[in-house]
Every structure is written in C-alpha cells, then in structure tokens.
C-alpha cells in the first residue's frame, strides 16, 4: 500500500506541502521538500509555515515533452560545450524556447484548481502567492547554491500564476545555473524543476530576514546568527542594504530565565523593498525613514522566538540550517518561508585549523567592513559598476562593487576576493564568496569611492569579524595545524582576548577558558563614550562630543543603559566562545590620558605627567571621580552573569595597590550587586605591583586567585617605565628579581589554596620562560590566540624536563 501511495505521488502534477517531505526531494526539489517537511513535522511545535503546493518533476518533463523542446535544448547545450555559442547566447536561447511554449492543459488546470483551494483556505478570492523555483539538484547538502533559479513575489490571479510558473521553468537555464551545473558536473537534462506556490506573507510594511544556526564565518556551533531589515527579504540576500545583526547563544535558549542575546548590531537599512501600488512593477525599493534606520527590526522576544525555531529546525534536520523568515504586517506574527542545509561550515574540517595573520602592523587601512572568510590575499582592484566590467577578470583581481548580482557568479569564481559597499553576512556576495572559497569584505559603505582600478591592495579577513583593506601588498603569515595531533599539556592553556568580534574565531583551539578579557577594547571601540560622560552628559564640555553622545545613545532607554547593554553583550560574546570554561574579565584599566580620548572624556580626566603609575585600576573604582562609572561596569557584569546567564565570568581587579583598596573595591562591588561568593562569583586580582607579591597571604583573604601581569610587574620591580624607548634595554622579564617574585607568588598563593595564572607575552616569545613557569608550578598560561599552537610545543617540552 505504501509503495502504491509513493507511485501515486510520482504520477501527479501537483502536490500539497502536507503530502511531501524530505524523502521526496527527487520529486519536488530541496526547497519544496523542505517546506513540506516543516509542514509535516514542525508546525505542531508552533513554527509557522505558510501553506501551499508544489508542481512535480513529472509536470516539468511533461511540459518539455509536449512542447517538443528537449532536442532543441540539448542542441543549444552541445553548441555551448563545443564552444560554438557563448554562455550568454546559450542561456538566452533556451529561456526563449521555454517562454514561447504553452502549458499543457492538464497541468495548467491542476495548478489553477490548487490555487482556488488555497484561496478558500485563506478565505480570499485571489490570494497573493510567492512562486519559488526548486530544482531537483538544488539545496542538497553538497550542492546548495542560493539564487540559481528565480522567485516571483506578490503574484495574484490564476493567469498571472501560470505565467510566473513558465518563468520559473525558464530560470532553470539562467546563465548562473548553467555555469554552476557545469562546474558541479550535473547533467543538465537530468535536472528537473519543481515550482512552489506558497501563500504570501505580507511583510513589506514590517520586516524579514535570514537566520543561520551556525556562525557563518567560524563554524562556531553554539551561536545563531539572525539578519533582518525592513520590507521584503530580497534586499538582504542581494546585499542592497546593511541589515541589523543579532547573535543568540544556543545552549541557554531552553532556559527561559535567561536572555541569551549576545550581540545586537544596528544596521543602516537604507532601503526597504515593498509591493508597488502603481501596477508597473510587483516590488520597488523606497528609502527608509530616519526612525526606521535608528530602530532594530526585531525586539528581544522576537529574536528569541526565531532562535528557538532555528534550533527546532536544526534538530529535526540534524544539520546546521540556512533559514528565511518574515514578519506579517497585520498580525506581527513570524513565519518561516524557507529552510535549507548550510553547506560551508557544516562541511568544513573540524580537525584542521588555519590562521592568517598580518605580520606588518603599519599597513595603511583604506576601508573596513564585515569579514567573510578568514584568509588574507593580495590583489589588484577591479571596480565593477555594471556587467560589462566583468570581462577579462583575472585571478589576481579583487572585485570592488556596490553589491554583487546572481548573474555574476561565473565571473566571481575567477577573482581573488570581493569588496562591496553594501551587504551583511547573509547577502549574495557573502554567500557566494563562502561557496567559492574566496574572502570578501562587505558593507564598507565607501569602497567604490576610495578604491581605484589598478590599486594594489591587501584584503584581510584574518582579524576577526572586522574585514579590512590595506594599501599595497602587506606581508602576512599562514599556519595550518591538525588539532588532533596537538599534544595535551598539564598546565591549562587559556586565551587573552579583547575583541568580541574575534572571539568565535578561536573556538577550535584546545583552550580551557579566557585568562584575560580586557574590558577597555569594548569601551573604546563599541561604546566610545567615557562612562562618566554617560552618567553626567550635562558636564560634557565639547558640543561635538555632546552631539556624538546623543546620536550614539538614540534608541536606548537612557544613556546608562547604552553603556550597560553594549558592554554586557561584548563580554557575553567573549564568554560564549569558551563556555562553560572560566572567562576572567578584567575591569577597566585605562590610564587617564586614554580615558581622556574617549568621547566626553576631557571633562572628567586630570592631566598626569606619568599616567602609567597614576590614577588607574582599583584606585578609580571607589573614588568620587569614577565611582558612577564603575557602577555601570558592575551593572554590565551582573547582567552578563545573571540575566544573560554566563556564570562562568570571573571578575578581575587590576592595579590594586593596598589591602585597604581591596576592601573598598569589594564594598563597591557588593553595593552594585556583585558580592564575592554570592551566586558563585569569584574575584581575582592582577598581581602586578610589588605590594601584591609582598602581601600574597593578605591579598588572598580578599581574592580567589591571582593573575601575574608581567609587564607592570617588571616595570615596577625594576623601576623602568615600560613605554620608555631609552630604557627598553633594561626592561626584561627574565631579570632575576622579577623571576624571584613570580616564583614566590606561585608558591605562597598555592599554600593559601589560590590559583595563579600568567597572562603576559613572555612564554609565547621565550621557550625558556615557559619552562620557568612550568617549573614554578603555574596553574594556567593565558596566551594571545595566534601564539597558542606554537607555545603548546614549548610547554610540552618544558613539562617533560620538569620533575613531576
């Protein structure tokens, strides 16, 4: 009986989504099989999927046969393969053959009947539908490629529907589709096309977007990436706009007491795609309002709802997924309109780890945007303003354009890299570059204005989320390691991290947490404003600074919420990368001259002749001049631990000079909801001042652990300003006095049952220093990520030489 039913399905021209599933991929293609699968299995879990139906492969082959166009199509393809006809001529000729054909009566009637049934279900005479192409070889785990065939939106009425279906059939032979099948060695005449007719969710006055259930750039498996923009979602896919970006931490999603949103980045969203009302076009782009550009398209509840749906879809398919979503205008309800397997990171090796690092620190930065991929390449600028500029693309060309188009794919695969003015992580340029294995920097806003034809540039995607374009050919290094062959160490290897953007990049490394997460970078790069200027904006002296603060904080509940939200999410993204291992977050340790450079900072910072040993670290936190700023830092950490849920975050206090300071800082923290020992909170101290190692036992009463900061410790033991060029020859962590202090700290802290870590650069640069720390019994070494692999070898060697 089951076999008869299966054969019956294969004999039909039209099937409802509820009748098909992923096992029917040869019958209706990946896109439609996936829609049917979700209707079958996921609607019961509360996931909204608009209903619809699909034409079958049999309908396509019947169309080809009855119009007697199979042989003419094969002849066109043979001419292309022999070189007699170009790709453009071939595609154009085949599409014309299809468009001049007529639908067989039996198929056309069945499509129209199903359309009427869909109308009755939604209680309307002529429902708007989306007409989607679904090739039988499309959206396979090994062969997914966005945008090969066409989709037609806002189709209304049976006659218009039939015409759109014919256009879908023709789109099986777009230039990009022909080129792609040639590259993948698919037989053109064995690939059929199914058409999905799906109830249109009106979202042009609302928003839509794309969701990936894995980080698209690093493969970090515990994050969900959501992009969104106003209007219809095509603008995101095409890269016409820079969308909002959200990251959600997957492991916390089932705990409704937590708010696991770890990034909210406001996109510029310059345009929105809406339905045209004049009848001349089905859709059109219009500028967004200022209010729309300054507002996120989704609230927190909607972000979490989509993320939970993403997990449910991923768990059902047992693979990372690429999902399209929309928000309905009238009801505000969210819908999933497509889901396909993610095909780049899900197939990437989990064993091999390749890093690209810039070796020259003085390269002139020309533009920056979002990095797609992780490599660094040299190339010659080729500015592309229209398809004519794509001719003569060479392997050393880096294409620079406002945004890429689907028809460009055959040319893009020859390029060394791509740079665009617009687009986010899920735009066409990003998807294509990942598929083709080339790096891209998207959303630069001004690349086509700054970069000129023939310029020599270095495209760098090896520096985290932020992609950069440098002038000239900047030197870089490449390292590839099989992680399974790395030896294990007795000492815990941890990471030094400052940038949330780069946190996911290093998730594969064999690290046991983060030994030093510097708060300063998040404040200076993401927040940009002095904390006290946010607590007291009325005291800002500079009118430009005041206006900058007003713009940056627009859309937030108040100035202080801006600081707390930005800082907490920056810390959370770093903490997510190593959860559940400990992540030690050092509270701010700017010097007064560095604080003064923040927006509004000049009104709150005194001038000091030697800021290096001035008003910094713990001394600020209980002072009237910064107490309110430290309160904001505490609120952010409390939010990370208790609201977002990262209880693996450990607080570390820098530059704590005296025991009295330790007491005062602990009181300030407790007053701001961070009491040591409550909710498992541990508090560490930087061991970087002579008083810290002289009074190890006494400081152990206030702190749960020590982290040796060798730069300041060396500076203060030897009396050498570490910024002094004249005295650089005296600055040496291997000096006997420094090493004696380090040995003493470790030994005495262990007697107090306190852990001791090391977060300096010395063990990365010097094998003998690594051996010295091992011999002293250090508990952990926190290293710069790009030196972890090389330092592991040094540590293993040292551990073999040190008696157990």
PATOR-186388 format. One record per residue (C-alpha): residue in three letters; x, y, z. Coordinates in steps of 0.05 Angstrom, whole numbers, padded with zeros to 5 digits, always signed. Layout:
N
ALAXYZ/...
//
This chain:
804
UNK+00000+00000+00000/UNK+00057+00048+00019/UNK+00091+00033-00048/UNK+00026+00047-00086/UNK+00019+00113-00050/UNK+00090+00132-00066/UNK+00080+00115-00140/UNK+00015+00154-00140/UNK+00052+00216-00116/UNK+00103+00209-00172/UNK+00047+00205-00223/UNK+00016+00271-00202/UNK+00029+00341-00228/UNK+00014+00378-00164/UNK+00024+00360-00090/UNK+00006+00399-00028/UNK+00062+00414+00021/UNK+00028+00369+00073/UNK+00035+00310+00025/UNK+00110+00315+00016/UNK+00173+00311+00059/UNK+00248+00310+00052/UNK+00245+00239+00022/UNK+00210+00269-00039/UNK+00269+00313-00059/UNK+00276+00280-00128/UNK+00202+00294-00139/UNK+00197+00367-00117/UNK+00268+00392-00105/UNK+00302+00411-00040/UNK+00265+00476-00028/UNK+00195+00447-00034/UNK+00213+00382+00000/UNK+00238+00423+00059/UNK+00174+00464+00062/UNK+00133+00400+00063/UNK+00178+00371+00116/UNK+00167+00431+00161/UNK+00092+00429+00149/UNK+00092+00355+00168/UNK+00136+00356+00230/UNK+00148+00426+00256/UNK+00081+00461+00252/UNK+00060+00420+00312/UNK+00118+00452+00350/UNK+00089+00521+00338/UNK+00131+00540+00278/UNK+00090+00580+00228/UNK+00100+00558+00156/UNK+00053+00588+00103/UNK+00014+00534+00066/UNK+00019+00519-00008/UNK+00031+00467-00061/UNK+00085+00446-00110/UNK+00087+00423-00182/UNK+00126+00358-00192/UNK+00185+00337-00234/UNK+00134+00299-00277/UNK+00099+00364-00292/UNK+00165+00394-00316/UNK+00183+00336-00360/UNK+00112+00335-00389/UNK+00118+00409-00405/UNK+00185+00397-00441/UNK+00159+00336-00479/UNK+00092+00364-00502/UNK+00125+00428-00526/UNK+00177+00385-00563/UNK+00235+00427-00538/UNK+00281+00374-00507/UNK+00322+00364-00570/UNK+00329+00439-00584/UNK+00352+00450-00512/UNK+00403+00394-00519/UNK+00427+00424-00585/UNK+00438+00492-00551/UNK+00477+00459-00495/UNK+00520+00420-00544/UNK+00537+00484-00581/UNK+00558+00514-00514/UNK+00602+00456-00495/UNK+00635+00455-00564/UNK+00650+00529-00558/UNK+00605+00550-00616/UNK+00559+00590-00571/UNK+00574+00632-00510/UNK+00543+00622-00442/UNK+00500+00685-00452/UNK+00475+00662-00520/UNK+00460+00592-00495/UNK+00421+00614-00434/UNK+00381+00666-00474/UNK+00363+00616-00529/UNK+00339+00562-00481/UNK+00299+00611-00440/UNK+00264+00636-00502/UNK+00246+00565-00522/UNK+00212+00555-00455/UNK+00178+00623-00452/UNK+00148+00614-00522/UNK+00119+00547-00501/UNK+00050+00536-00473/UNK+00029+00499-00410/UNK-00005+00432-00424/UNK-00078+00439-00407/UNK-00079+00384-00354/UNK-00022+00416-00315/UNK-00048+00487-00321/UNK-00117+00465-00297/UNK-00088+00428-00237/UNK-00047+00489-00217/UNK-00108+00534-00222/UNK-00152+00486-00183/UNK-00100+00483-00127/UNK-00095+00558-00127/UNK-00171+00561-00117/UNK-00166+00512-00059/UNK-00111+00555-00028/UNK-00157+00616-00036/UNK-00213+00580+00000/UNK-00167+00561+00057/UNK-00147+00634+00068/UNK-00218+00659+00054/UNK-00199+00704-00004/UNK-00216+00703-00078/UNK-00147+00716-00105/UNK-00091+00705-00054/UNK-00022+00735-00065/UNK+00029+00680-00071/UNK+00104+00671-00075/UNK+00124+00628-00134/UNK+00191+00595-00120/UNK+00236+00552-00163/UNK+00261+00487-00132/UNK+00309+00447-00176/UNK+00315+00373-00160/UNK+00390+00380-00152/UNK+00385+00445-00112/UNK+00395+00452-00037/UNK+00430+00385-00029/UNK+00480+00384+00029/UNK+00538+00380-00021/UNK+00509+00427-00074/UNK+00470+00484-00044/UNK+00474+00550-00080/UNK+00430+00609-00066/UNK+00398+00646-00124/UNK+00407+00597-00181/UNK+00335+00600-00202/UNK+00283+00654-00197/UNK+00230+00671-00145/UNK+00170+00715-00162/UNK+00134+00751-00106/UNK+00064+00780-00098/UNK+00034+00740-00155/UNK-00042+00746-00157/UNK-00094+00710-00200/UNK-00092+00644-00239/UNK-00068+00673-00305/UNK-00011+00712-00274/UNK+00007+00650-00235/UNK+00013+00607-00297/UNK+00058+00660-00329/UNK+00103+00661-00267/UNK+00108+00585-00268/UNK+00132+00588-00340/UNK+00185+00639-00319/UNK+00207+00592-00264/UNK+00217+00536-00314/UNK+00258+00584-00357/UNK+00301+00603-00298/UNK+00328+00532-00295/UNK+00372+00557-00351/UNK+00397+00623-00324/UNK+00470+00635-00341/UNK+00490+00624-00269/UNK+00450+00558-00265/UNK+00482+00531-00328/UNK+00552+00551-00304/UNK+00540+00520-00236/UNK+00516+00453-00263/UNK+00576+00451-00310/UNK+00623+00463-00251/UNK+00588+00410-00207/UNK+00584+00362-00266/UNK+00509+00355-00263/UNK+00475+00331-00327/UNK+00431+00389-00349/UNK+00379+00342-00377/UNK+00373+00303-00313/UNK+00356+00363-00270/UNK+00282+00380-00266/UNK+00247+00439-00236/UNK+00190+00439-00185/UNK+00151+00503-00172/UNK+00129+00520-00101/UNK+00066+00563-00096/UNK+00063+00590-00025/UNK+00015+00637+00008/UNK+00050+00704+00010/UNK+00061+00733+00079/UNK+00053+00808+00072/UNK+00116+00836+00103/UNK+00132+00897+00062/UNK+00109+00943+00118/UNK+00142+00900+00170/UNK+00208+00863+00164/UNK+00242+00799+00142/UNK+00309+00766+00141/UNK+00355+00706+00143/UNK+00377+00661+00201/UNK+00436+00612+00205/UNK+00441+00561+00261/UNK+00517+00563+00260/UNK+00565+00622+00257/UNK+00575+00631+00182/UNK+00648+00654+00187/UNK+00679+00609+00240/UNK+00633+00549+00245/UNK+00623+00562+00319/UNK+00565+00515+00332/UNK+00534+00547+00393/UNK+00512+00612+00361/UNK+00452+00630+00318/UNK+00460+00689+00271/UNK+00399+00729+00251/UNK+00399+00785+00199/UNK+00338+00830+00189/UNK+00315+00891+00150/UNK+00251+00929+00136/UNK+00207+00904+00080/UNK+00217+00842+00038/UNK+00279+00800+00048/UNK+00308+00804-00022/UNK+00347+00866-00002/UNK+00386+00825+00049/UNK+00400+00768+00001/UNK+00422+00816-00054/UNK+00464+00858-00007/UNK+00425+00921-00024/UNK+00424+00941+00050/UNK+00466+00933+00112/UNK+00418+00895+00158/UNK+00411+00890+00233/UNK+00452+00833+00261/UNK+00436+00791+00322/UNK+00473+00733+00355/UNK+00440+00685+00404/UNK+00474+00633+00448/UNK+00440+00567+00434/UNK+00455+00528+00498/UNK+00414+00578+00540/UNK+00353+00581+00496/UNK+00314+00527+00533/UNK+00324+00564+00600/UNK+00270+00618+00598/UNK+00301+00652+00658/UNK+00360+00674+00615/UNK+00364+00726+00559/UNK+00418+00696+00514/UNK+00424+00751+00462/UNK+00498+00764+00457/UNK+00500+00815+00401/UNK+00453+00867+00374/UNK+00485+00908+00318/UNK+00442+00963+00286/UNK+00447+00963+00210/UNK+00438+01025+00168/UNK+00379+00993+00129/UNK+00378+01049+00078/UNK+00323+01019+00035/UNK+00262+00974+00041/UNK+00231+00931-00013/UNK+00155+00939-00016/UNK+00099+00920-00063/UNK+00088+00972-00117/UNK+00019+01002-00117/UNK+00021+01032-00187/UNK+00016+00966-00224/UNK+00080+00977-00264/UNK+00122+00931-00221/UNK+00109+00879-00168/UNK+00161+00907-00120/UNK+00201+00971-00112/UNK+00253+00999-00065/UNK+00238+01061-00025/UNK+00283+01098+00026/UNK+00272+01081+00099/UNK+00254+01136+00147/UNK+00304+01162+00198/UNK+00264+01128+00253/UNK+00268+01061+00217/UNK+00343+01067+00207/UNK+00353+01080+00281/UNK+00308+01023+00306/UNK+00320+00948+00309/UNK+00272+00909+00265/UNK+00261+00857+00320/UNK+00250+00862+00395/UNK+00284+00813+00443/UNK+00223+00767+00447/UNK+00220+00760+00372/UNK+00295+00747+00367/UNK+00289+00691+00418/UNK+00228+00662+00384/UNK+00264+00658+00317/UNK+00325+00628+00351/UNK+00284+00574+00385/UNK+00251+00557+00319/UNK+00321+00554+00288/UNK+00343+00503+00340/UNK+00280+00461+00329/UNK+00292+00461+00253/UNK+00365+00444+00262/UNK+00350+00387+00310/UNK+00298+00359+00261/UNK+00346+00360+00202/UNK+00406+00341+00244/UNK+00450+00393+00209/UNK+00462+00468+00212/UNK+00409+00506+00172/UNK+00401+00568+00129/UNK+00330+00595+00142/UNK+00289+00653+00114/UNK+00237+00687+00159/UNK+00185+00742+00152/UNK+00142+00782+00200/UNK+00070+00792+00178/UNK+00045+00864+00173/UNK-00024+00856+00202/UNK-00014+00807+00259/UNK+00060+00816+00275/UNK+00067+00740+00272/UNK+00133+00709+00250/UNK+00135+00657+00194/UNK+00189+00612+00165/UNK+00185+00612+00089/UNK+00247+00572+00071/UNK+00298+00526+00104/UNK+00358+00491+00071/UNK+00421+00458+00098/UNK+00480+00505+00109/UNK+00535+00479+00063/UNK+00601+00512+00081/UNK+00615+00508+00155/UNK+00577+00443+00163/UNK+00626+00410+00115/UNK+00689+00445+00139/UNK+00742+00403+00174/UNK+00737+00404+00249/UNK+00809+00380+00255/UNK+00847+00428+00212/UNK+00858+00498+00238/UNK+00886+00551+00192/UNK+00904+00621+00213/UNK+00923+00681+00172/UNK+00957+00738+00209/UNK+00982+00806+00185/UNK+01056+00810+00200/UNK+01063+00884+00185/UNK+01028+00929+00236/UNK+01039+00993+00196/UNK+00996+00979+00135/UNK+00951+01038+00117/UNK+00878+01019+00126/UNK+00835+01043+00068/UNK+00766+01015+00083/UNK+00735+00964+00131/UNK+00671+00924+00136/UNK+00647+00854+00155/UNK+00697+00798+00141/UNK+00672+00738+00101/UNK+00720+00680+00107/UNK+00785+00681+00146/UNK+00841+00688+00095/UNK+00885+00745+00073/UNK+00900+00758-00001/UNK+00938+00806-00044/UNK+00905+00832-00107/UNK+00893+00887-00159/UNK+00829+00928-00154/UNK+00778+00917-00208/UNK+00719+00965-00199/UNK+00655+00935-00226/UNK+00598+00984-00239/UNK+00559+00941-00289/UNK+00563+00871-00320/UNK+00607+00897-00377/UNK+00663+00910-00326/UNK+00665+00835-00310/UNK+00701+00818-00375/UNK+00774+00798-00370/UNK+00771+00782-00296/UNK+00839+00753-00276/UNK+00858+00710-00217/UNK+00894+00768-00183/UNK+00835+00816-00187/UNK+00796+00837-00125/UNK+00727+00858-00148/UNK+00702+00923-00117/UNK+00628+00939-00127/UNK+00567+00967-00093/UNK+00536+00898-00090/UNK+00541+00833-00130/UNK+00486+00804-00174/UNK+00468+00730-00181/UNK+00486+00731-00255/UNK+00558+00749-00237/UNK+00575+00681-00207/UNK+00612+00653-00268/UNK+00659+00713-00265/UNK+00666+00717-00189/UNK+00696+00648-00184/UNK+00757+00673-00221/UNK+00770+00731-00173/UNK+00819+00733-00114/UNK+00768+00769-00070/UNK+00707+00814-00066/UNK+00696+00882-00032/UNK+00626+00913-00031/UNK+00595+00979-00007/UNK+00532+00945+00019/UNK+00510+00879+00049/UNK+00513+00837+00112/UNK+00534+00767+00129/UNK+00476+00735+00092/UNK+00479+00777+00028/UNK+00492+00747-00040/UNK+00565+00768-00041/UNK+00577+00735+00027/UNK+00541+00670+00007/UNK+00577+00666-00060/UNK+00646+00681-00031/UNK+00638+00626+00021/UNK+00613+00577-00032/UNK+00672+00593-00078/UNK+00722+00594-00021/UNK+00745+00666-00032/UNK+00747+00720+00020/UNK+00705+00783+00019/UNK+00696+00847+00058/UNK+00623+00871+00053/UNK+00586+00932+00077/UNK+00644+00980+00074/UNK+00597+01037+00053/UNK+00652+01071+00011/UNK+00698+01021-00023/UNK+00676+01042-00094/UNK+00694+01114-00076/UNK+00761+01100-00043/UNK+00790+01043-00084/UNK+00811+01055-00156/UNK+00824+01008-00215/UNK+00894+00982-00213/UNK+00907+00996-00139/UNK+00949+00943-00104/UNK+00914+00923-00040/UNK+00913+00871+00014/UNK+00845+00843+00033/UNK+00847+00818+00105/UNK+00793+00773+00136/UNK+00842+00745+00186/UNK+00829+00796+00241/UNK+00761+00773+00268/UNK+00692+00798+00248/UNK+00721+00862+00220/UNK+00749+00856+00150/UNK+00800+00907+00127/UNK+00831+00931+00062/UNK+00902+00956+00066/UNK+00942+00997+00017/UNK+00994+00957-00021/UNK+01016+00886-00010/UNK+01023+00877+00065/UNK+01062+00816+00089/UNK+01022+00762+00124/UNK+01033+00692+00153/UNK+00994+00628+00143/UNK+00994+00570+00193/UNK+00956+00505+00185/UNK+00953+00454+00242/UNK+00918+00387+00252/UNK+00888+00398+00321/UNK+00881+00324+00334/UNK+00956+00317+00332/UNK+00968+00372+00383/UNK+00996+00344+00449/UNK+00959+00359+00514/UNK+00991+00400+00569/UNK+00987+00394+00645/UNK+00984+00469+00650/UNK+00916+00498+00629/UNK+00922+00538+00565/UNK+00877+00599+00565/UNK+00868+00658+00517/UNK+00879+00732+00521/UNK+00821+00766+00486/UNK+00798+00837+00480/UNK+00752+00837+00419/UNK+00683+00806+00417/UNK+00690+00805+00341/UNK+00746+00755+00343/UNK+00720+00711+00399/UNK+00688+00657+00356/UNK+00748+00653+00311/UNK+00788+00614+00363/UNK+00735+00565+00388/UNK+00771+00504+00360/UNK+00835+00517+00398/UNK+00848+00470+00458/UNK+00838+00525+00509/UNK+00808+00519+00578/UNK+00778+00588+00581/UNK+00799+00660+00576/UNK+00851+00683+00626/UNK+00846+00757+00608/UNK+00788+00791+00574/UNK+00803+00865+00571/UNK+00743+00910+00581/UNK+00778+00971+00552/UNK+00772+00950+00480/UNK+00696+00942+00485/UNK+00691+01011+00517/UNK+00736+01046+00467/UNK+00712+01012+00403/UNK+00639+00994+00416/UNK+00616+01045+00468/UNK+00666+01101+00451/UNK+00640+01146+00506/UNK+00671+01159+00574/UNK+00628+01125+00627/UNK+00623+01188+00669/UNK+00600+01227+00608/UNK+00541+01179+00603/UNK+00526+01186+00677/UNK+00532+01262+00672/UNK+00522+01285+00600/UNK+00508+01356+00625/UNK+00582+01362+00643/UNK+00608+01348+00573/UNK+00649+01409+00552/UNK+00652+01399+00477/UNK+00589+01410+00435/UNK+00613+01359+00383/UNK+00622+01307+00439/UNK+00553+01322+00466/UNK+00521+01313+00397/UNK+00560+01248+00387/UNK+00534+01221+00453/UNK+00463+01240+00433/UNK+00469+01202+00367/UNK+00502+01140+00397/UNK+00451+01132+00452/UNK+00389+01144+00409/UNK+00341+01086+00415/UNK+00365+01065+00484/UNK+00324+01075+00547/UNK+00376+01123+00574/UNK+00450+01140+00569/UNK+00470+01090+00623/UNK+00430+01033+00590/UNK+00471+01045+00527/UNK+00535+01032+00565/UNK+00508+00972+00603/UNK+00477+00939+00542/UNK+00537+00949+00497/UNK+00588+00926+00549/UNK+00547+00866+00573/UNK+00537+00839+00502/UNK+00611+00849+00486/UNK+00631+00809+00548/UNK+00576+00758+00534/UNK+00601+00743+00464/UNK+00671+00731+00492/UNK+00644+00688+00548/UNK+00602+00647+00499/UNK+00663+00627+00459/UNK+00691+00588+00518/UNK+00630+00568+00558/UNK+00630+00533+00608/UNK+00704+00545+00620/UNK+00722+00605+00663/UNK+00726+00673+00629/UNK+00765+00723+00671/UNK+00742+00794+00655/UNK+00787+00850+00678/UNK+00751+00913+00698/UNK+00773+00976+00661/UNK+00847+00994+00665/UNK+00852+01056+00621/UNK+00904+01108+00641/UNK+00879+01179+00648/UNK+00907+01200+00580/UNK+00870+01141+00548/UNK+00805+01157+00584/UNK+00810+01229+00562/UNK+00810+01208+00489/UNK+00740+01177+00496/UNK+00681+01219+00475/UNK+00668+01269+00531/UNK+00729+01245+00570/UNK+00766+01311+00574/UNK+00715+01337+00624/UNK+00729+01282+00674/UNK+00803+01267+00669/UNK+00861+01304+00703/UNK+00927+01314+00668/UNK+00982+01269+00695/UNK+01056+01271+00679/UNK+01062+01195+00686/UNK+00994+01161+00676/UNK+01026+01092+00677/UNK+01032+01096+00752/UNK+00976+01147+00763/UNK+00901+01145+00773/UNK+00886+01076+00744/UNK+00856+01009+00763/UNK+00827+00998+00832/UNK+00841+01070+00855/UNK+00787+01095+00808/UNK+00731+01049+00828/UNK+00717+01078+00897/UNK+00736+01150+00881/UNK+00684+01204+00872/UNK+00713+01219+00803/UNK+00696+01150+00776/UNK+00650+01113+00825/UNK+00589+01122+00780/UNK+00629+01096+00720/UNK+00649+01034+00759/UNK+00576+01024+00778/UNK+00560+01018+00704/UNK+00615+00967+00695/UNK+00587+00926+00753/UNK+00516+00931+00725/UNK+00542+00903+00659/UNK+00578+00845+00691/UNK+00518+00830+00735/UNK+00474+00829+00672/UNK+00523+00781+00637/UNK+00523+00733+00696/UNK+00451+00736+00720/UNK+00407+00758+00661/UNK+00444+00732+00600/UNK+00468+00672+00640/UNK+00544+00667+00635/UNK+00561+00648+00707/UNK+00629+00627+00681/UNK+00650+00700+00683/UNK+00702+00716+00736/UNK+00717+00788+00755/UNK+00790+00811+00759/UNK+00813+00876+00791/UNK+00874+00910+00762/UNK+00927+00952+00796/UNK+00903+00942+00867/UNK+00957+00975+00908/UNK+00937+00963+00980/UNK+00896+00918+01024/UNK+00851+00977+01041/UNK+00838+00987+00966/UNK+00819+00913+00961/UNK+00769+00923+01016/UNK+00740+00987+00986/UNK+00733+00956+00917/UNK+00698+00895+00945/UNK+00649+00941+00982/UNK+00635+00979+00918/UNK+00622+00914+00880/UNK+00577+00887+00935/UNK+00538+00952+00935/UNK+00527+00943+00860/UNK+00503+00871+00865/UNK+00569+00835+00856/UNK+00585+00805+00924/UNK+00642+00756+00923/UNK+00617+00685+00936/UNK+00544+00701+00921/UNK+00517+00662+00860/UNK+00586+00631+00854/UNK+00621+00697+00838/UNK+00696+00692+00842/UNK+00740+00754+00843/UNK+00813+00753+00822/UNK+00867+00806+00826/UNK+00922+00824+00778/UNK+00990+00811+00811/UNK+01029+00867+00780/UNK+01052+00912+00837/UNK+01107+00896+00888/UNK+01056+00901+00945/UNK+01016+00845+00913/UNK+01072+00794+00918/UNK+01099+00820+00984/UNK+01030+00811+01015/UNK+01006+00749+00978/UNK+00976+00718+01041/UNK+00939+00781+01060/UNK+00912+00793+00989/UNK+00888+00720+00988/UNK+00837+00739+01041/UNK+00803+00786+00992/UNK+00812+00749+00926/UNK+00801+00679+00898/UNK+00860+00678+00851/UNK+00919+00717+00822/UNK+00938+00732+00750/UNK+01010+00754+00741/UNK+01015+00814+00694/UNK+01089+00811+00677/UNK+01093+00878+00641/UNK+01073+00921+00700/UNK+01107+00875+00750/UNK+01173+00881+00712/UNK+01164+00956+00705/UNK+01153+00967+00780/UNK+01205+00918+00806/UNK+01260+00946+00761/UNK+01235+01018+00763/UNK+01233+01021+00686/UNK+01177+01058+00650/UNK+01155+01005+00601/UNK+01139+01059+00550/UNK+01209+01089+00552/UNK+01249+01077+00489/UNK+01313+01099+00523/UNK+01306+01046+00578/UNK+01278+00990+00535/UNK+01344+00951+00541/UNK+01332+00946+00616/UNK+01261+00920+00611/UNK+01269+00845+00619/UNK+01220+00795+00649/UNK+01278+00746+00656/UNK+01313+00791+00706/UNK+01328+00751+00770/UNK+01288+00799+00813/UNK+01226+00791+00771/UNK+01232+00715+00767/UNK+01243+00710+00842/UNK+01179+00749+00854/UNK+01139+00705+00806/UNK+01166+00641+00838/UNK+01148+00668+00907/UNK+01077+00688+00887/UNK+01061+00620+00858/UNK+01089+00581+00917/UNK+01056+00624+00972/UNK+00989+00631+00936/UNK+00985+00556+00929/UNK+00994+00550+01004/UNK+00932+00594+01011/UNK+00895+00548+00961/UNK+00892+00603+00910/UNK+00903+00592+00835/UNK+00955+00631+00798/UNK+00954+00646+00724/UNK+01002+00683+00678/UNK+00976+00730+00624/UNK+01039+00761+00595/UNK+01072+00752+00527/UNK+01137+00722+00554/UNK+01120+00647+00548/UNK+01097+00658+00476/UNK+01163+00691+00457/UNK+01212+00653+00500/UNK+01213+00577+00509/UNK+01258+00584+00569/UNK+01207+00629+00604/UNK+01152+00579+00590/UNK+01196+00525+00621/UNK+01209+00571+00681/UNK+01134+00579+00694/UNK+01122+00505+00688/UNK+01178+00492+00737/UNK+01147+00543+00785/UNK+01080+00504+00783/UNK+01038+00557+00747/UNK+00965+00535+00742/UNK+00950+00568+00675/UNK+00981+00609+00620/UNK+00938+00658+00582/UNK+00965+00669+00512/UNK+00949+00711+00452/UNK+00908+00665+00407/UNK+00956+00666+00348/UNK+01012+00640+00392/UNK+00975+00583+00426/UNK+00996+00527+00379/UNK+01069+00545+00378/UNK+01071+00555+00453/UNK+01039+00488+00467/UNK+01100+00454+00438/UNK+01145+00495+00483/UNK+01104+00478+00545/UNK+01102+00404+00530/UNK+01177+00404+00522/UNK+01184+00441+00588/UNK+01137+00394+00624/UNK+01178+00334+00603/UNK+01240+00366+00632/UNK+01209+00387+00698/UNK+01206+00331+00751/UNK+01135+00310+00769/
//
